[in-house]
Structures are given as structure tokens and as C-alpha cells.
Amino acid sequence: MFEKYDVIVVGAGHAGCEAAAAAANLGSKVLLITMDMNKIAQMSCNPAMGGIAKGQIVREIDAMGGYSGIISDKSTIQFRMLNRSKGPAMWSPRTQNDRMLFSQFWRETLEQIKNVDFWQDMVTDILTENNRVVGIVTGMGQKIYCRSLVLTNGTFLNGIIHIGQKQFGGGRIGEKAASGITESLIKLGFETGRMKTGTPPRVDGRSLDYTKMEIQDGDENPEKFSYTKHTEPVKNQRCCWITYTNDDVHEVLKTGFDESPMYAGRIQGLGPRYCPSIEDKINRFAERNRHQIFVEPEGWNTVEIYVNGFSTSLPDHIQYKALQLIPGFENAKIFRPGYAIEYDYFPPTQLKLTLETQLIENLYFAGQINGTTGYEEAACQGLMAGINAHQKVHEKDALILGRSEAYIGVLIDDLVNKGTDEPYRMFTSRAEYRLMLRQDNADIRLTKLANKLGLASEERAICVEQKVKETNEIINFFNKTSITPAEVNPMLKNLGTSEIPQNYKLTQILSRPQIDLSIMMNNLETVKSKLDDYSNDALIQAEVLMKYSGYLEKEKLLVEKMNRLEDFKIKDDFDFLSVKSISLEAREKLNKQKPKTLGQASRISGISPSDVSILMVHLGR
């Protein structure tokens, strides 16, 4: 009934979809197994993509030939570029999405990839021979054989849902948990742990009074995620709203703390500190008398509302009573209550940088099974696992992105070398080279690499070359062109910045904090006439490179310095335990992780600079 597949992907969430698409587009024969074909790429939590650092990841996935950006654009109901008031390293695109369209477009996309087959079933066991994966066993008893296997199980592994004192098995509300995989992996020698995450209640938008809330519109000139020409910016946008909790809300919530599964100790898994439940917020930030609530539509043609900021696992009657004390929610009707979910994960220090496991050859983990949280974090892991699973079975070089190349590289390097004991979420602060890893240049950083690999089309590569060409032309024009005081001083005076006494280069004018490229184009005919025909992408790129040239140069020097450590290769059979001048703890960690370079060794949690220096001596450097 089944052929032998190059790659089997278990789970059709954000990680699984990208993994299956990447491996199939590279030429592998792929089987995507999911417990429910109607829930492909389900947005289990908020109906949104991107945000701080996450938006950069979506752009990187798109530049690599993945689909998250394209699907997000097609299902966008609102677009906002966050952090415009800060430097460009912080600018982060975010879309509010139609939950149903997002899932529909992902399924349609996968069905159009000829190398992808589908099977609806639960995987209950993993088949191995000589520490190499050879296939899987399903709940229906089928044995399906493969050359590599990618596990992207999300929150389904022995998942338990908590609502107050009620608890029941489930991977999502209304869906059964997955059993068998954890037990199979434990038998193979893997370490496992428990994590938790939560989601807010969904309410009937018809029952809300929006006049009591602050309106939150999308950008006036919305952009999009994908660098391709196959999507367009959203034209008509749906608005969101903001309201706030208050002391009365907090008092009602506190009455349910005794029944909270988290406070009663029924949940052992660790949850995310940066996205706390509402009960966490009022407990940890007791000095605050209100917390922000984002009221977000779930799509174009639905009245369902996602109550962002009200994640909770308190009893449903407490949730209902507290919600109705929030301004605008006095008559709110709940579609379904918020809940917490506890699930199995596998500490990612058991992985290689390719996301292949160290214990079992050709077995890859991606997404929440690695201790991450978030659609974007899962999707980029799926992309990389799918690529590397294909590369491995076809005896091609693995793809590993460095920390200076992509947020994807930062995320995987953090997971493998540092591990995580709480759900890992990407922040701009995690990237030491974040000015180089901007959302506007992901195509320049990664498309050439993806094109060489076979994922990004020639059309994409040509577009990037054109963008680079235009960017260089704009910079050359600014570097070579002078402007007179008579031309520029009226603009400078209006902006409250000092006037110039003699001719200045355009780059000198642009470097002032009060001035940006759009201001110069609107006020200086010399600039407007020259730049009118250039693409917006090239204009943004040129402006950033000119205004932040000094900072960018410093980052490049840091990258070069760090890369010298990456050049110090460590042989696979190097005996770290024999290096007696390093502490026993450090030796054991190094021996467990088996870093391939000194750079990787330096980023392992607990390895000091002096340990790296000693290793350097032992390596003959």
C-alpha cells in the first residue's frame, strides 16, 4: 500500500508544513502524516503572524523559499510594521490573519506540490535499525518505511488540557492527544520533559461594545511579508481594539486561584515567562491596577474574537465573570474558555545543528517538541529540518545557518548549545548581530543561498540582484552629490536642525537624526527627480545602509572576530574528557554536545572563555 519514502513528516502544523514542502520541492518523495486533514497549519493560539523578531523569521523563511510569508500575505486582514519609532533593527512586520483562510491556503499549497503524499492517522511507534530510523507504525497498525523522519508533534505528545479543576487528554481543545511517540523515544534513550502553554477564551464579537475600546487600525500604507511578486499588500483592513482590565477584574480572578491548576500544582510543566497568563500577571505585577487586552478578529467573515492578553486556565465560570467586568465586555458571550495545555518535549541539546538527533541517525525534531513556542519559531525549524533531511538521504551537504546570517541560525544555535527549560521564544535581544539581521534585507542575506540549494527560483534571485543594484546606485548618488545651502536650508530650518554654511554631500544631510529619505524626497527636487523611479525596497535598504554605516561596520568586525573561532574545527573523535585542565562539568558538557568548532563550544551553557582558550591549546592553535 505504501512505498518507501525519502522523508516522512509527522504532524501538519507550521513546522510540519514547511518541512514537507521544503523536502518535496528539493526532490524528495514525502509523506505528511496528520491526525486531522482538516486542521493543517491550524492557528492554535492567536490568529497572527510575525511581531518582534518573529516578523524577521517569517521574512527569512520567505527568502529561503518557504511558504509562511506567502500564506500570511494571502490571509492578511491587517498589517502593521511594529517599532517604527525605533532603529531599523527593531522594525518588525506583523499581520492579523484570517484563521480559516490561513489553514485553507496551506492545504491547497501542499496539495499542489507533486512530491507530497498525505495520510490521516496517529503515529504510535518509531522503527529503527542499528541506531538509524527506518520507518514508523501508525495507530491503524500500518508500518511505513522511510529513509528519514521529521517529528513535528506540537503540543500533542501526551497532552493534557486544564480548565480549573477539570483536566482531560488533548492536543488542542476538542482534539485527542498523541501517545506512543514519547514512549518510543524514551526506549531509544532520549531525555524528555514537560512544558505548558495557554490560550485565552474566544468570544462572540456581536456581544461586545466597541465604543468603550480604543481602535487600533493597520498601517496606512501596508507592506507584506513575501519578497515574491505573487502576493499583494492587503487593501481593505479590519481594525482591532484595545481595552484594559481593572481592579474589579483582578479581584474576581483571584477568587479562582485555589482552583487554578498552576497554583494548585497540577501542572508540572514550565510555561513562558514572556507571555504569562492573566493570573500570572496579576500575581507577579501586583502593583499594576490594569493590563492591556487586545481585541482581535479571527477573520474576514466571522464574529469570533481572540482576547489577546487574557490567557488563562482558571475555571470557566471565573473566566466568564471576570471578562464581563472589562470595559466593552459587559455582555460578552464566550464561544470557548481559555485553557492551559501540558505536553512532552525533548531537550534540544540532544540535537545536532542540522536538527538531526545525536542518538538516532536520520531522525529530526522541529517545533514545540524542541521546547520552542510560536508559529514562526516552529515554521523555521521545520524548513531547516526538511532541507537537512533531504540533503542527508541524498548524500548532499547539510545546511547550517550561522548566528550572523539569520535569526533562524540564532534560534537553532541557542537551542542546541544552550538548551531551554522554558518555552523558547525569539527576541531581537537574542541576536548579537541584529542590525545586520533586519527584516528588510532577509532576501539579500539568504535568497542566493536558497537559489543555489534549489529552493528559491531564478526569478527570486534576479529580483534580489536588481534590488542590490538599485541600492548601490542610490548610495553612490548620495555619496557623490553635493547640495547647496540655498536648496537645503529652508528644509533644515523647518525641521529645527542647524543650517549648513556651504555645500554638503547628501549623505551628510541624511545622517542627521531629524531627517529621513522620505523627507528629503518630499522637499528636495534634486533627490526626488533622481529617486522617483527606484523601488521602495531599494530605497529602504539604501537609507538603512547610509544612516547606520558606522554601526554596521562595527558589527561586521565582531562577526569576523567570531568567525575565526568557527574556523577552529574539532574532530569528531576528539576526547574532551582527556582535557584535565578544564572543569569536570565543562568536560562532561562538551563531551555530551560534541561541538564541531571552537565557536560552537564557546556558546555551550557553562563553558567559560578560559575553557575555550585551553581547548585552543589542545587543538594545536
C-alpha positions, 0 to 999 in steps of 0.5 A, spaced: 500 500 500 505 504 501 512 505 498 518 507 501 519 514 502 525 519 502 522 523 508 516 522 512 513 528 516 509 527 522 504 532 524 501 538 519 502 544 523 507 550 521 513 546 522 510 540 519 508 544 513 514 547 511 518 541 512 514 537 507 514 542 502 521 544 503 523 536 502 518 535 496 520 541 492 528 539 493 526 532 490 524 528 495 518 523 495 514 525 502 509 523 506 505 528 511 502 524 516 496 528 520 491 526 525 486 531 522 486 533 514 482 538 516 486 542 521 493 543 517 497 549 519 491 550 524 492 557 528 492 554 535 493 560 539 492 567 536 490 568 529 497 572 527 503 572 524 510 575 525 511 581 531 518 582 534 523 578 531 518 573 529 516 578 523 524 577 521 523 569 521 517 569 517 521 574 512 527 569 512 523 563 511 520 567 505 527 568 502 529 561 503 523 559 499 518 557 504 511 558 504 509 562 511 510 569 508 506 567 502 500 564 506 500 570 511 500 575 505 494 571 502 490 571 509 492 578 511 486 582 514 491 587 517 498 589 517 502 593 521 510 594 521 511 594 529 517 599 532 517 604 527 519 609 532 525 605 533 532 603 529 531 599 523 533 593 527 527 593 531 522 594 525 518 588 525 512 586 520 506 583 523 499 581 520 492 579 523 490 573 519 484 570 517 484 563 521 480 559 516 483 562 510 490 561 513 489 553 514 485 553 507 491 556 503 496 551 506 492 545 504 491 547 497 499 549 497 501 542 499 496 539 495 499 542 489 506 540 490 507 533 486 512 530 491 507 530 497 503 524 499 498 525 505 495 520 510 490 521 516 492 517 522 496 517 529 503 515 529 504 510 535 511 507 534 518 509 531 522 503 527 529 503 527 535 499 525 542 499 528 541 506 531 538 509 524 530 510 523 527 506 518 520 507 518 514 508 523 507 504 525 501 508 525 495 507 530 491 503 524 497 498 525 500 500 518 508 500 518 511 505 513 518 505 511 522 511 510 529 513 509 528 519 514 523 522 519 521 529 521 517 529 528 513 535 528 508 533 534 506 540 537 503 540 543 500 533 542 505 528 545 501 526 551 497 532 552 493 534 557 488 540 557 486 544 564 480 548 565 480 549 573 479 543 576 477 539 570 483 536 566 482 531 560 487 528 554 488 533 548 492 536 543 488 542 542 481 543 545 476 538 542 482 534 539 485 527 542 492 527 544 498 523 541 501 517 545 506 512 543 511 517 540 514 519 547 514 512 549 518 510 543 523 515 544 524 514 551 526 506 549 531 509 544 534 513 550 532 520 549 531 525 555 524 528 555 520 533 559 514 537 560 512 544 558 505 548 558 502 553 554 495 557 554 490 560 550 485 565 552 477 564 551 474 566 544 468 570 544 462 572 540 464 579 537 456 581 536 456 581 544 461 586 545 461 594 545 466 597 541 465 604 543 468 603 550 475 600 546 480 604 543 481 602 535 487 600 533 487 600 525 493 597 520 498 601 517 496 606 512 500 604 507 501 596 508 507 592 506 507 584 506 511 579 508 513 575 501 519 578 497 515 574 491 511 578 486 505 573 487 502 576 493 499 583 494 499 588 500 492 587 503 487 593 501 481 593 505 483 592 513 479 590 519 481 594 525 482 591 532 481 594 539 484 595 545 481 595 552 484 594 559 482 590 565 481 593 572 481 592 579 474 589 579 477 584 574 483 582 578 479 581 584 474 576 581 480 572 578 483 571 584 477 568 587 479 562 582 486 561 584 485 555 589 482 552 583 487 554 578 491 548 576 498 552 576 497 554 583 494 548 585 500 544 582 497 540 577 501 542 572 508 540 572 510 543 566 514 550 565 510 555 561 513 562 558 515 567 562 514 572 556 507 571 555 504 569 562 497 568 563 492 573 566 493 570 573 500 570 572 500 577 571 496 579 576 500 575 581 507 577 579 505 585 577 501 586 583 502 593 583 499 594 576 491 596 577 490 594 569 493 590 563 492 591 556 487 586 552 487 586 545 481 585 541 482 581 535 478 578 529 479 571 527 477 573 520 474 576 514 467 573 515 466 571 522 464 574 529 469 570 533 474 574 537 481 572 540 482 576 547 489 577 546 492 578 553 487 574 557 490 567 557 488 563 562 486 556 565 482 558 571 475 555 571 470 557 566 465 560 570 471 565 573 473 566 566 466 568 564 465 573 570 471 576 570 471 578 562 464 581 563 467 586 568 472 589 562 470 595 559 466 593 552 465 586 555 459 587 559 455 582 555 460 578 552 458 571 550 464 566 550 464 561 544 470 557 548 474 558 555 481 559 555 485 553 557 492 551 559 495 545 555 501 540 558 505 536 553 512 532 552 518 535 549 525 533 548 531 537 550 534 540 544 541 539 546 540 532 544 540 535 537 545 536 532 545 543 528 542 540 522 536 538 527 538 531 526 538 527 533 545 525 536 542 518 538 538 516 532 541 517 525 536 520 520 531 522 525 529 530 526 525 534 531 522 541 529 517 545 533 514 545 540 517 538 541 524 542 541 521 546 547 520 552 542 513 556 542 510 560 536 508 559 529 514 562 526 519 559 531 516 552 529 515 554 521 523 555 521 525 549 524 521 545 520 524 548 513 531 547 516 529 540 518 526 538 511 532 541 507 537 537 512 533 531 511 533 531 504 540 533 503 542 527 508 538 521 504 541 524 498 548 524 500 548 532 499 551 537 504 547 539 510 545 546 511 547 550 517 545 557 518 550 561 522 548 566 528 550 572 523 546 570 517 539 569 520 535 569 526 533 562 524 541 560 525 540 564 532 534 560 534 537 553 532 544 555 535 541 557 542 537 551 542 542 546 541 548 549 545 544 552 550 538 548 551 531 551 554 527 549 560 522 554 558 518 555 552 523 558 547 521 564 544 525 569 539 527 576 541 531 581 537 535 581 544 537 574 542 541 576 536 548 579 537 548 581 530 541 584 529 542 590 525 545 586 520 539 581 521 533 586 519 527 584 516 528 588 510 534 585 507 532 577 509 532 576 501 539 579 500 542 575 506 539 568 504 535 568 497 542 566 493 543 561 498 536 558 497 537 559 489 543 555 489 540 549 494 534 549 489 529 552 493 528 559 491 527 560 483 531 564 478 526 569 478 527 570 486 534 571 485 534 576 479 529 580 483 534 580 489 540 582 484 536 588 481 534 590 488 542 590 490 543 594 484 538 599 485 541 600 492 548 601 490 546 606 485 542 610 490 548 610 495 553 612 490 548 618 488 548 620 495 555 619 496 557 623 490 552 629 490 553 635 493 547 640 495 547 647 496 545 651 502 540 655 498 536 648 496 537 645 503 536 650 508 529 652 508 528 644 509 533 644 515 530 650 518 523 647 518 525 641 521 529 645 527 536 642 525 542 647 524 543 650 517 549 648 513 554 654 511 556 651 504 555 645 500 554 638 503 554 631 500 547 628 501 549 623 505 551 628 510 544 631 510 541 624 511 545 622 517 542 627 521 537 624 526 531 629 524 531 627 517 529 621 513 529 619 505 522 620 505 523 627 507 528 629 503 524 626 497 518 630 499 522 637 499 528 636 495 527 636 487 534 634 486 533 627 490 526 626 488 527 627 480 533 622 481 529 617 486 522 617 483 523 611 479 527 606 484 523 601 488 521 602 495 525 596 497 531 599 494 530 605 497 529 602 504 535 598 504 539 604 501 537 609 507 538 603 512 545 602 509 547 610 509 544 612 516 547 606 520 554 605 516 558 606 522 554 601 526 554 596 521 561 596 520 562 595 527 558 589 527 561 586 521 568 586 525 565 582 531 562 577 526 569 576 523 572 576 530 567 570 531 568 567 525 575 565 526 573 561 532 568 557 527 574 556 523 577 552 529 574 545 527 574 539 532 574 532 530 569 528 531 573 523 535 576 528 539 576 526 547 574 532 551 574 528 557 582 527 556 582 535 557 584 535 565 585 542 565 578 544 564 572 543 569 569 536 570 562 539 568 565 543 562 568 536 560 562 532 561 558 538 557 562 538 551 563 531 551 555 530 551 554 536 545 560 534 541 561 541 538 564 541 531 568 548 532 571 552 537 565 557 536 560 552 537 563 550 544 564 557 546 556 558 546 555 551 550 551 553 557 557 553 562 563 553 558 567 559 560 572 563 555 578 560 559 575 553 557 575 555 550 582 558 550 585 551 553 581 547 548 585 552 543 591 549 546 589 542 545 587 543 538 594 545 536 592 553 535 
